[in-house]
C-alpha cells in the first residue's frame, strides 16, 4: 500500500495506540497478545440501517485492501465486519504508512528535552544568587529561587512519568512554551504586561493568555510557594492575577495609590504636590521617572483594603494603598520612600484575621522595613466584638502556623480562643 484513506489511517492509528499502551510493546508481556478494535471505532455508522450502501461497500473495500496487504485480519458476523485485528508483524509498515513516530523514540526525545532543561537550570541555579543581586547580570541567569524550584520539580516529574512508561503531562511543544514563560518570569525584574511577555517569548501577543497562562499558573499554584498570597482568591482568574502580579506581570498596567502631604520630583524637574485628603494614582512603571519622593509627615502607613484607604485621614500620616499582599511594584515604591526619607515611622493597618497578620509579615520580610501594626491587637478585637465573624478552618490553620513561627502570638491565640476575626473597614469608618 502506498497511501492510506481516511478510514484506513484512523484504523492504523487506533491499532498503534492500543499496541503502544500494551505490555507487549514494553517487552514485559507474559502471554501472547492480539490487538483489535470494533468496526464502529473506525466507522461509527457502519452498522446503521440508514447508512448509504455505497459508503458501506467502499469502506469494506478499504478494509479488505488492508487485509490483502497483510496488515489486518477481518472478523465477520452475518456477512458484516465486526472486528479489525492487527497482524502480528504489521507494526513496522503501519508506522511507515502513517508517518507516525514510534512512542519509544518520542519518549526518548521527551526525556532529552526535560534533561536539557534541567541542565539549563543547573547552570543558573548553582550561582547562589537571588533576584536583587542579578539585575544587571550579563549571563542572564534565572534568579528567582521559587521559579528555579518549580522548573526543576516539573522537569523531574515528567522524566519520572516517562521512565515509568506513562505519558508526559504535556506535549513537548506545550511544555516548551510553559518552561520558556517560566524562565522569563524568573528573570523578570520590572513590570511587564501579559501581551508584552507573550510576544517576547511566544512571538504572538495573544498566545500567553489563550494557550499558556492557565498552565503556567497551575504550576505556580501547585508548587505551594505562593499559598499565602492565594488565601482570599475566589476564582481561578483572580488566582492567576495574584500569581503573575507577584512576578511583575499584569494584564493591564498596575496603579499605585497615595494620600497625604508630600511631593514627587521627576527627573526632568517637574513636581507634583500631594495634599492630605486627596488620593492620587500613578502608573507603577512611572516610578523609574521619579527623582525623589518627599514625604511631609513623620509616619507612613500601608493600608490593606481600598475602602479603609479612602476613609483614613490623619494629618501626621502619609497613606499607601497595599491591595492585600503587596506586589513587586508596591515593594519598589515603599523602598523608594524609605531611601528618600530616612527616619520615617512605618505603620501597617490591615484586617484582624490570620491573613491580615500574614500580609503584615509578608510586608516586613519583603521590604525589611520596621512596620508596626495599627489597631491590630486584642483591645481592638474586644472593642469591635459585635462586628466580628467566625474563624474558618483555613483561618485556624494560618493562625497556628504564624504562632509556630513566633509572631503575633497574643492576638492570634485570642482569636483561636474566641473563634472570631474582624475586617478593618469597620474600624476606619468608626474612627474617622
N, C-alpha and C positions, 0 to 999 in steps of 0.2 A: 504494500500500500504506500502511496506517495503522499496523499493528503487526506485528512480526516474531515468528515462532515460535522456539523454542529452536534448531532446526536452521538456520533462516534467519539468525538472529543470529550463530551460530557461523560460518557461511559468510561473512557480511558482514565479520566481524572478521578472519577468515583472509585474505580478499582485501585488506582495508585494510592488514593487516600487510605483505603482500608489496608492495603499492603504495608504502607509506611507506619501505620499505627499498631502493627502486629508484632508478636513475639518472633515470628519467622524473620521479619526484616531486621530485628535486633540480634538475631542469631541465638536466641535463648528458648526457642520452642522445643517442647518435649514430644509433641505429636505433629504429624503432617497436617498442614492447614490448607484449606481452599478459600478463595476469595470471590464472593458473589454479591450481586445487587439485584433487587427485584426490578422487573422491567419498568414499573411505574416510577422508579427513581431516575430513569433516563427519559422516559416519555410518559408523562402523567396521564395523558388522555388515551393511551394505547388501548385499554380495556373498556373504554366508554362506548356505549351503543351509538353515541352521537358523533363520533369522530369520522371524518371523511375516509372512506375505504381506500382511496388513492394514497392518502397520507400514511395509513397503516401499512399498505403494501410497500411504499417507498422506505419506511422505517425498517420493515422486515428485511428488505433487500440490503440495506446498510449493515444490519447486524449479521446477516448471512455472509456478507463480504468479509467481515472481521473474523468470522468463524473459519471461512475458507483460507484466510491468511494465517491461520494457526494462532490467533491472538485470544480468542474466547471460545467457550462452549455454550450452546444454547440448550435450555431445558424447556420443553413444551408440554402443554396440557390441553387436550381437546383441540389441537392444531394451533394454539396460540402460544407465543413466547411468554414464559413466566419468570425465568431467572437467567441471568447472564453471568457466567463464571470465567475468570481469567485462566488461561492455560499456564501451566507451571513455569514454562521457560519464556514467557512472553514479555517479562518486565523490561528487559533492555530495549525492545522495539517500541513498547508503549511509551517509555521515556523519550525515545528518539522522535516518535511521531508527534507527541505533544510539545516537544521542546522544553519539557519541564526539568528543572534541576533536581537531582536526587536529594532527598531530605538530609542524608548524612553529609553531603557536600555543602548544603545550605547551612547546616548546624555548625560545621567546621568554620565556615565563613563568619557566622554569627559569633562563635567563641573568639575568633581572631579579632573581630570588631570590638567586643567588650574588653578583651585583654589589651587592645591598643588604647582604649580609653582609660583603663586602669594605669597603664604605663604613662600616659599623658598626665594623669592625675598625680602619680607618684613623682613625676618630675617637678610638679609645682608644690606638692604637699610638704616635701622634706625641707623646705626653706625656713620653717619656724617663724613665719611672718604672718601678721594679721593685717586687716584692711588699712589701718591708719599708717602702717609702715611701708605700704607699697603703692601709694597713689601715683607715684612717678616711676615705678619700676619698669625699666625698658624691656625686661624679659617677659612681661605680660602674664605673670603668674596669677592663677585663680586663688585669691587670697582669703575669701570668706570661709572660715573653718566649717560653718554649717553646710555650705554648698559642697565643699570638698567631701564631707562625710556622706552627703546624700548621693553624690555621683559614685563614690566608692561602693556604698551599700547597694545601690541599684545595679551596677555592673556585676558585682559579686553574686547577687541574687539571680540574675539572668544566666550567668555561667553555671550556677548550680542546677537550675532548671534544665538547661541543655545537657549537662553531664548526666542527669537523671533520666534522660530520654524523653523529657517533656518539651513542649513548645515554649519559646520565649514569650514574654508578656506582650511584646510589640514587634512589628516588622522592623527590620534593620533601618529602613528609611525613616519610620516614625521615631524610633529610638534615637537616631542621629539628630533629628530635629529637636527632640526633648533635651538631649545632652548639650547640644550647641547653645540652646537657650539658657540652660542652667549655667553653663560656663560663662556666658555673657553676664548673668546675674551675679556670679561670683567675682567678676572683675569690675562690675559697675560701681562707681563711687559718686555719681551725680544723680540728677533727676532725669529720667528718660520716660517718654510716653510710649505706650504699648505699640503703636504703629511705627514708631521710630525703631524700637527693638526689632519689630517684625521685619522691616525692610533691611535693617543692618545684618540680621542673622539669616533670615529666610528668603530674602530678596523679593518679598511680597508684603505689602503694607497690611493686608488683612489675614495673612496665613496664621499668625500667632493667635489672634482671638478666635479664629474659626476652627483651627485644627490642633493647636498645641497648648494653648493656655490652660485648659482644664486638666490635661495630663500632667503638665509641669506642676501645677498647684496641688494635684493629688499626691505627687511625690513629696512636695514640701510639707504637706499636712501629715502624710504617713510617717515622716521622719520623727515626729513628736517634738522637734526642736522649736516649734512655734506655737505649742499648745497654749501657752499663757496669753497669746495675742488673740486667740480664737474663741475664748470662752463665751463671749456675748454675741458671736456671729450667728445670725438666724438663718441665712440662706447660703447656698454654695457660692453664689456670685459675691456676696459680702465677704466670705472667707477668701476668695481669690483676690479681692481688692486689698484686704488687710495684708495678706502674704506678700503680694507684689509691692505694696507701699513700703513694707519693711525693708525691701531690697531696692528701693528707689525707682520703682516702675509704676506709672499711673496711667489710667485710661484717659484722663484729662489732666491739665496742669493742676497741681495742688496749691492751695492758698494758705497763707499764714495770717492769723487774725490777732491784732494787738490793740490794747486800750490803756491809756494812761499818759502821763506827762513825759515828753521826750522829743528827740529829733533824730531823723535819719539823714545822714550826709552822704551824697553819692560821689562816686569817683570823678564825675565831671563837674563837681562843685554845686550841683543843685541840692536843695534841702526840702524835707517835708517835716512840718511841725506836728507832733502828736499832742492832743489835748485830752484831759480827763473827760470821761463820759461819751467820747466819740470813738467807736471802734473803727479801725481801718484794716482792709485786707490787702495783701501783697502776694504776687506770684512767688512761690518758693524759690524758683530758679533765679529770681532777681536779686537774691542776697549777694550774688557774686559781684553786683554793681555797687554795693554799699561800701563806702569808705569807712563809715563808722556809724554806730547807733548809740546815741547818748540817752541814758535813762535819767529822768528828772526826779526820781524818787529813790529812797533807800532800800526798797523792797520790790522784788519781782515775784509774782505768784502765777503759777501754772494752774489752769482750771480744766478739769476733765471733760465736762459737758457744756454744750453750747448755750443752753438756757441759763445756766449759772454764770457763764462768762458774760452774757449780755446783762444779767441782773446785777452783778457785783460792782460796787462803787466804793472805793476807798482812796482818799486824796493822797495818801502816802504810799500807794501801791501801784505798780505797773503790771498789767494782766496779759497773759499769753494763753490763748485757747489751745488746749492739748489734743482734743478729739480722741479720748481714750488712750490707748498705748501710743506713745509718741513715735513718730516716724523719723527717718534719717534727716528729712528736711527740717523738722522741728528741732531735732538734736543740733543741727548746724546753727539754727537761729539762737538757741539757748547758749551755745558755746561762744557764738559771736557776741552776744550781750555780755557774757562773763568776761570775755577778753577785753572788750572796750570799756567795761565798767567794773574794775576791781573793787572788792569790798562790799558788794551787794549782799543783802539778806535774801535767801531763797526760800520760798514757801510753795507748798502744793496743796490744792483743795480738790478732793475727789469724793466719790461715793464711799459711804461707810459700809462696805461689804468686802469680802475677801478679794474680789477682783480689783476693787479700788486700791487696796493696800498693795496688791501685786503690781499694779500700774505704778504706784509710788516707788516701789523697789526697782522696777524696770527703769524708771526715770533716773533714779540715783546711780544705778550701775552703769547705764549707758552714757551719762554725762559727767559722772564723778563730781557733781555739784552737791553742796551740803543742804539738801532740801529738808526743811521742817514741815510738819503737817499742820494744816489749818482746820480746826473744827472736826478733826478725825480722831475722836477719843471717846472714852466711856461716858463722861458727863454729857456730851452732845447726844449720844445714843439715849441716855436716860431722859434728857430734856424733850426729845422728839419721839419718845416711845410710841405715842399714839399714831405716828406715821410710818412705823417700821413694818417690814414684811417678813414672812418666814424664810429662813435659810433653806436652800435646796441641797440636794446631795452633793452636787459639784461644788457648792459653796463650802460645805463642811470639809470636803477633800482638800480644797485650796487653802482653807484656814489651817488645817492640820499640817499641811506642807510648809506653810510660812512659819508656823510655830516651831516645827522641827528645825527650820533654818535660823531660828533665834531672833525673829523680827516681829515687832508689833504684838508681843505676846499678850499683854494685859487686855487690850481691846478685842483681840481675836478670841481669847479664852472667854471673855464676857459674851461675845456673840454666840459661841458654842453653847454656853450655859443657858442663855435666854432663847437661843434659836431664832434671833432677829437680826435684820440688817436694815440699812437706811440709805435712800438715794439723796444726793446732795441738793437737788433742786428746792426742796422744802426749806433748807437752811438759808440758801441765798435769797429766797423770797421773803422769809420771815425776818431776816436780819438786815435787810436793805437799809 
